[in-house]
Amino acid sequence: MVDVTQAIRDHFSRIHRAAMVLSGNPWDADDLAQETFLILARQGNEFEGRSSLYTWLYGILLNLDRRERRRSGVRRRKLQVLWDQEPSVEKTSPPATAAVEVAEWKNSLWARVALLPDGQRQALVLRFSEGLRYEEIAVVLSCPLGTVKSRIFHGLAALKRLLETDADHSATIPAFPQEDISHAM
């Protein structure tokens, strides 16, 4: 049985940081991290110990993020249809409540990572934001080690192309640990 209180003390900050990178805003990050630990509290008996607890928690977080992205996409499409069908309403967007945070996010490297396909985005977040080893990422994503290497390689290449084509890029690609360079070759 997992001690939920101890798990929160040990892993909440890392899970919350990953949620922040995945979601791009502190409100959704709070929700994702809290829901991750709610699932642990409810289903902690399902943890079999085949991986470390924090890799299991990252797997839960990624599944929650995937579910939320699907939901928000459907919601956005429904709202767009309603918006387009309502000619009498003045069409102005509400101002961002945290304009500085939104502007920082849009100019950050992680905002470009957020544009990548799910597999590449998740692999890059786990590797560079969370510092997981390739083997740990394979466990979290439930995929072969070669797939992790491929996703990171192609994610970095796509990120490089995004930065090269972005006329106003203030983000730069960080130096990569030697492990990433050797796996990319």
Phi and psi in degrees as GROMACS dihedral restraints (atoms count N, CA, C in turn):
[ dihedral_restraints ]
;  ai    aj    ak    al  type     phi  dphi    fc
    3     4     5     6     1   -86.6    20    10
    4     5     6     7     1   134.4    20    10
    6     7     8     9     1   -82.7    20    10
    7     8     9    10     1   102.4    20    10
    9    10    11    12     1   -62.8    20    10
   10    11    12    13     1   -42.1    20    10
   12    13    14    15     1   -60.2    20    10
   13    14    15    16     1   -44.4    20    10
   15    16    17    18     1   -67.4    20    10
   16    17    18    19     1   -38.9    20    10
   18    19    20    21     1   -62.2    20    10
   19    20    21    22     1   -39.6    20    10
   21    22    23    24     1   -64.3    20    10
   22    23    24    25     1   -45.8    20    10
   24    25    26    27     1   -61.1    20    10
   25    26    27    28     1   -41.3    20    10
   27    28    29    30     1   -77.9    20    10
   28    29    30    31     1   -34.4    20    10
   30    31    32    33     1  -125.3    20    10
   31    32    33    34     1    -7.4    20    10
   33    34    35    36     1   -60.3    20    10
   34    35    36    37     1   -44.6    20    10
   36    37    38    39     1   -62.7    20    10
   37    38    39    40     1   -38.9    20    10
   39    40    41    42     1   -68.3    20    10
   40    41    42    43     1   -43.1    20    10
   42    43    44    45     1   -64.8    20    10
   43    44    45    46     1   -41.4    20    10
   45    46    47    48     1   -64.6    20    10
   46    47    48    49     1   -41.7    20    10
   48    49    50    51     1   -61.2    20    10
   49    50    51    52     1   -44.2    20    10
   51    52    53    54     1   -63.8    20    10
   52    53    54    55     1   -39.5    20    10
   54    55    56    57     1   -63.3    20    10
   55    56    57    58     1   -37.7    20    10
   57    58    59    60     1   -64.0    20    10
   58    59    60    61     1   -43.9    20    10
   60    61    62    63     1   -66.8    20    10
   61    62    63    64     1   -41.4    20    10
   63    64    65    66     1   -67.1    20    10
   64    65    66    67     1   -43.2    20    10
   66    67    68    69     1   -90.2    20    10
   67    68    69    70     1   -31.3    20    10
   69    70    71    72     1    88.6    20    10
   70    71    72    73     1    -1.5    20    10
   72    73    74    75     1  -149.3    20    10
   73    74    75    76     1   150.9    20    10
   75    76    77    78     1   -67.7    20    10
   76    77    78    79     1   -27.5    20    10
   78    79    80    81     1   -69.9    20    10
   79    80    81    82     1   -49.2    20    10
   81    82    83    84     1   -67.7    20    10
   82    83    84    85     1   -35.0    20    10
   84    85    86    87     1   -62.3    20    10
   85    86    87    88     1   -43.0    20    10
   87    88    89    90     1   -58.3    20    10
   88    89    90    91     1   -47.4    20    10
   90    91    92    93     1   -62.0    20    10
   91    92    93    94     1   -46.1    20    10
   93    94    95    96     1   -63.5    20    10
   94    95    96    97     1   -45.0    20    10
   96    97    98    99     1   -65.5    20    10
   97    98    99   100     1   -44.1    20    10
   99   100   101   102     1   -64.5    20    10
  100   101   102   103     1   -41.2    20    10
  102   103   104   105     1   -66.6    20    10
  103   104   105   106     1   -33.9    20    10
  105   106   107   108     1   -58.5    20    10
  106   107   108   109     1   -45.8    20    10
  108   109   110   111     1   -77.3    20    10
  109   110   111   112     1   -24.4    20    10
  111   112   113   114     1   -65.1    20    10
  112   113   114   115     1   -41.3    20    10
  114   115   116   117     1   -63.9    20    10
  115   116   117   118     1   -40.7    20    10
  117   118   119   120     1   -59.3    20    10
  118   119   120   121     1   -44.5    20    10
  120   121   122   123     1   -63.3    20    10
  121   122   123   124     1   -38.4    20    10
  123   124   125   126     1   -80.5    20    10
  124   125   126   127     1   -36.3    20    10
  126   127   128   129     1  -122.2    20    10
  127   128   129   130     1    21.2    20    10
  129   130   131   132     1   -57.9    20    10
  130   131   132   133     1   -25.9    20    10
  132   133   134   135     1   -69.4    20    10
  133   134   135   136     1   -14.3    20    10
  135   136   137   138     1   -81.9    20    10
  136   137   138   139     1   -12.6    20    10
  138   139   140   141     1   -70.5    20    10
  139   140   141   142     1   117.8    20    10
  141   142   143   144     1   -97.3    20    10
  142   143   144   145     1    -6.4    20    10
  144   145   146   147     1    80.4    20    10
  145   146   147   148     1    12.5    20    10
  147   148   149   150     1   -73.7    20    10
  148   149   150   151     1   -15.4    20    10
  150   151   152   153     1  -135.6    20    10
  151   152   153   154     1   177.0    20    10
  153   154   155   156     1   -74.8    20    10
  154   155   156   157     1   158.7    20    10
  156   157   158   159     1   -60.7    20    10
  157   158   159   160     1   -41.0    20    10
  159   160   161   162     1   -69.6    20    10
  160   161   162   163     1   -30.1    20    10
  162   163   164   165     1   -70.1    20    10
  163   164   165   166     1   -34.8    20    10
  165   166   167   168     1   -64.3    20    10
  166   167   168   169     1   -41.3    20    10
  168   169   170   171     1   -64.9    20    10
  169   170   171   172     1   -39.3    20    10
  171   172   173   174     1   -62.0    20    10
  172   173   174   175     1   -38.8    20    10
  174   175   176   177     1   -60.3    20    10
  175   176   177   178     1   -43.7    20    10
  177   178   179   180     1   -61.3    20    10
  178   179   180   181     1   -46.3    20    10
  180   181   182   183     1   -58.7    20    10
  181   182   183   184     1   -45.1    20    10
  183   184   185   186     1   -64.7    20    10
  184   185   186   187     1   -38.3    20    10
  186   187   188   189     1   -64.9    20    10
  187   188   189   190     1   -41.2    20    10
  189   190   191   192     1   -64.0    20    10
  190   191   192   193     1   -41.7    20    10
  192   193   194   195     1   -62.8    20    10
  193   194   195   196     1   -44.1    20    10
  195   196   197   198     1   -59.2    20    10
  196   197   198   199     1   -46.2    20    10
  198   199   200   201     1   -61.5    20    10
  199   200   201   202     1   -43.2    20    10
  201   202   203   204     1   -66.2    20    10
  202   203   204   205     1   -38.4    20    10
  204   205   206   207     1   -63.9    20    10
  205   206   207   208     1   -40.0    20    10
  207   208   209   210     1   -63.5    20    10
  208   209   210   211     1   -47.1    20    10
  210   211   212   213     1   -59.7    20    10
  211   212   213   214     1   -46.8    20    10
  213   214   215   216     1   -67.6    20    10
  214   215   216   217     1   -32.0    20    10
  216   217   218   219     1   -64.6    20    10
  217   218   219   220     1   -44.0    20    10
  219   220   221   222     1   -64.5    20    10
  220   221   222   223     1   -45.6    20    10
  222   223   224   225     1   -59.7    20    10
  223   224   225   226     1   -44.4    20    10
  225   226   227   228     1   -61.8    20    10
  226   227   228   229     1   -42.0    20    10
  228   229   230   231     1   -65.4    20    10
  229   230   231   232     1   -40.7    20    10
  231   232   233   234     1   -64.1    20    10
  232   233   234   235     1   -44.6    20    10
  234   235   236   237     1   -64.0    20    10
  235   236   237   238     1   -37.4    20    10
  237   238   239   240     1   -63.7    20    10
  238   239   240   241     1   -41.0    20    10
  240   241   242   243     1   -61.8    20    10
  241   242   243   244     1   -46.4    20    10
  243   244   245   246     1   -62.7    20    10
  244   245   246   247     1   -42.7    20    10
  246   247   248   249     1   -60.0    20    10
  247   248   249   250     1   -45.1    20    10
  249   250   251   252     1   -68.4    20    10
  250   251   252   253     1   -28.2    20    10
  252   253   254   255     1   -87.7    20    10
  253   254   255   256     1    -4.8    20    10
  255   256   257   258     1  -108.2    20    10
  256   257   258   259     1    86.7    20    10
  258   259   260   261     1   -75.0    20    10
  259   260   261   262     1   -22.6    20    10
  261   262   263   264     1   -83.8    20    10
  262   263   264   265     1   -10.3    20    10
  264   265   266   267     1   -91.4    20    10
  265   266   267   268     1   133.6    20    10
  267   268   269   270     1   -65.8    20    10
  268   269   270   271     1   129.2    20    10
  270   271   272   273     1   -99.3    20    10
  271   272   273   274     1    86.3    20    10
  273   274   275   276     1  -123.4    20    10
  274   275   276   277     1   142.4    20    10
  276   277   278   279     1   -86.5    20    10
  277   278   279   280     1   144.2    20    10
  279   280   281   282     1   -68.3    20    10
  280   281   282   283     1   147.0    20    10
  282   283   284   285     1   -68.2    20    10
  283   284   285   286     1   151.8    20    10
  285   286   287   288     1   -67.4    20    10
  286   287   288   289     1   138.8    20    10
  288   289   290   291     1   -75.1    20    10
  289   290   291   292     1   -23.7    20    10
  291   292   293   294     1  -131.1    20    10
  292   293   294   295     1    70.5    20    10
  294   295   296   297     1   -57.2    20    10
  295   296   297   298     1   -36.6    20    10
  297   298   299   300     1   -66.0    20    10
  298   299   300   301     1   -45.5    20    10
  300   301   302   303     1   -63.5    20    10
  301   302   303   304     1   -41.3    20    10
  303   304   305   306     1   -62.8    20    10
  304   305   306   307     1   -44.4    20    10
  306   307   308   309     1   -63.7    20    10
  307   308   309   310     1   -42.5    20    10
  309   310   311   312     1   -61.7    20    10
  310   311   312   313     1   -42.9    20    10
  312   313   314   315     1   -62.2    20    10
  313   314   315   316     1   -45.3    20    10
  315   316   317   318     1   -62.5    20    10
  316   317   318   319     1   -29.5    20    10
  318   319   320   321     1   -91.2    20    10
  319   320   321   322     1    -1.9    20    10
  321   322   323   324     1   -87.5    20    10
  322   323   324   325     1   161.7    20    10
  324   325   326   327     1   -63.2    20    10
  325   326   327   328     1   -36.4    20    10
  327   328   329   330     1   -66.0    20    10
  328   329   330   331     1   -26.9    20    10
  330   331   332   333     1   -65.5    20    10
  331   332   333   334     1   -34.3    20    10
  333   334   335   336     1   -73.6    20    10
  334   335   336   337     1   -37.0    20    10
  336   337   338   339     1   -60.6    20    10
  337   338   339   340     1   -37.5    20    10
  339   340   341   342     1   -62.0    20    10
  340   341   342   343     1   -19.8    20    10
  342   343   344   345     1   -81.4    20    10
  343   344   345   346     1   -13.4    20    10
  345   346   347   348     1   -76.1    20    10
  346   347   348   349     1   159.6    20    10
  348   349   350   351     1   -58.7    20    10
  349   350   351   352     1   154.2    20    10
  351   352   353   354     1   -49.3    20    10
  352   353   354   355     1   -50.2    20    10
  354   355   356   357     1   -60.2    20    10
  355   356   357   358     1   -45.4    20    10
  357   358   359   360     1   -67.2    20    10
  358   359   360   361     1   -44.5    20    10
  360   361   362   363     1   -60.2    20    10
  361   362   363   364     1   -47.7    20    10
  363   364   365   366     1   -64.4    20    10
  364   365   366   367     1   -43.1    20    10
  366   367   368   369     1   -63.2    20    10
  367   368   369   370     1   -42.3    20    10
  369   370   371   372     1   -66.9    20    10
  370   371   372   373     1   -40.5    20    10
  372   373   374   375     1   -62.6    20    10
  373   374   375   376     1   -47.2    20    10
  375   376   377   378     1   -65.2    20    10
  376   377   378   379     1   -34.8    20    10
  378   379   380   381     1   -77.8    20    10
  379   380   381   382     1   -52.6    20    10
  381   382   383   384     1   -94.7    20    10
  382   383   384   385     1   -29.6    20    10
  384   385   386   387     1   -85.2    20    10
  385   386   387   388     1   -41.3    20    10
  387   388   389   390     1  -101.9    20    10
  388   389   390   391     1   -11.6    20    10
  390   391   392   393     1    69.4    20    10
  391   392   393   394     1    22.6    20    10
  393   394   395   396     1   -71.2    20    10
  394   395   396   397     1   148.2    20    10
  396   397   398   399     1   -76.2    20    10
  397   398   399   400     1   161.2    20    10
  399   400   401   402     1   -55.8    20    10
  400   401   402   403     1   -41.2    20    10
  402   403   404   405     1   -64.1    20    10
  403   404   405   406     1   -38.8    20    10
  405   406   407   408     1   -67.9    20    10
  406   407   408   409     1   -39.1    20    10
  408   409   410   411     1   -63.0    20    10
  409   410   411   412     1   -40.2    20    10
  411   412   413   414     1   -60.2    20    10
  412   413   414   415     1   -39.6    20    10
  414   415   416   417     1   -67.0    20    10
  415   416   417   418     1   -47.0    20    10
  417   418   419   420     1   -60.9    20    10
  418   419   420   421     1   -44.6    20    10
  420   421   422   423     1   -86.1    20    10
  421   422   423   424     1    -4.6    20    10
  423   424   425   426     1    53.5    20    10
  424   425   426   427     1    51.8    20    10
  426   427   428   429     1  -142.3    20    10
  427   428   429   430     1   163.6    20    10
  429   430   431   432     1   -65.1    20    10
  430   431   432   433     1   155.3    20    10
  432   433   434   435     1   -57.0    20    10
  433   434   435   436     1   -40.2    20    10
  435   436   437   438     1   -61.2    20    10
  436   437   438   439     1   -34.6    20    10
  438   439   440   441     1   -67.1    20    10
  439   440   441   442     1   -40.9    20    10
  441   442   443   444     1   -60.5    20    10
  442   443   444   445     1   -47.6    20    10
  444   445   446   447     1   -59.9    20    10
  445   446   447   448     1   -42.9    20    10
  447   448   449   450     1   -64.7    20    10
  448   449   450   451     1   -44.3    20    10
  450   451   452   453     1   -63.5    20    10
  451   452   453   454     1   -40.4    20    10
  453   454   455   456     1   -68.1    20    10
  454   455   456   457     1   -44.7    20    10
  456   457   458   459     1   -58.8    20    10
  457   458   459   460     1   -51.7    20    10
  459   460   461   462     1   -70.3    20    10
  460   461   462   463     1   -32.9    20    10
  462   463   464   465     1   -64.5    20    10
  463   464   465   466     1   -43.3    20    10
  465   466   467   468     1   -65.0    20    10
  466   467   468   469     1   -40.2    20    10
  468   469   470   471     1   -64.1    20    10
  469   470   471   472     1   -43.5    20    10
  471   472   473   474     1   -65.6    20    10
  472   473   474   475     1   -39.3    20    10
  474   475   476   477     1   -63.1    20    10
  475   476   477   478     1   -42.3    20    10
  477   478   479   480     1   -61.1    20    10
  478   479   480   481     1   -43.1    20    10
  480   481   482   483     1   -63.6    20    10
  481   482   483   484     1   -41.7    20    10
  483   484   485   486     1   -59.5    20    10
  484   485   486   487     1   -43.9    20    10
  486   487   488   489     1   -69.0    20    10
  487   488   489   490     1   -36.8    20    10
  489   490   491   492     1   -68.4    20    10
  490   491   492   493     1   -33.9    20    10
  492   493   494   495     1   -87.9    20    10
  493   494   495   496     1   -12.5    20    10
  495   496   497   498     1   -80.3    20    10
  496   497   498   499     1   113.8    20    10
  498   499   500   501     1   -66.8    20    10
  499   500   501   502     1   -30.8    20    10
  501   502   503   504     1  -112.8    20    10
  502   503   504   505     1    48.8    20    10
  504   505   506   507     1   -88.9    20    10
  505   506   507   508     1   118.9    20    10
  507   508   509   510     1  -102.4    20    10
  508   509   510   511     1    -9.5    20    10
  510   511   512   513     1   -85.4    20    10
  511   512   513   514     1   149.7    20    10
  513   514   515   516     1  -126.6    20    10
  514   515   516   517     1   154.5    20    10
  516   517   518   519     1   -75.5    20    10
  517   518   519   520     1   129.6    20    10
  519   520   521   522     1   -73.0    20    10
  520   521   522   523     1   164.2    20    10
  522   523   524   525     1   -68.3    20    10
  523   524   525   526     1   139.8    20    10
  525   526   527   528     1  -100.1    20    10
  526   527   528   529     1   140.4    20    10
  528   529   530   531     1   -57.2    20    10
  529   530   531   532     1   152.2    20    10
  531   532   533   534     1   -53.3    20    10
  532   533   534   535     1   -35.7    20    10
  534   535   536   537     1   -57.7    20    10
  535   536   537   538     1   -40.7    20    10
  537   538   539   540     1   -70.0    20    10
  538   539   540   541     1   -36.5    20    10
  540   541   542   543     1   -66.4    20    10
  541   542   543   544     1   -44.1    20    10
  543   544   545   546     1   -68.3    20    10
  544   545   546   547     1   -34.9    20    10
  546   547   548   549     1   -73.3    20    10
  547   548   549   550     1   -27.4    20    10
  549   550   551   552     1   -76.5    20    10
  550   551   552   553     1   -17.9    20    10
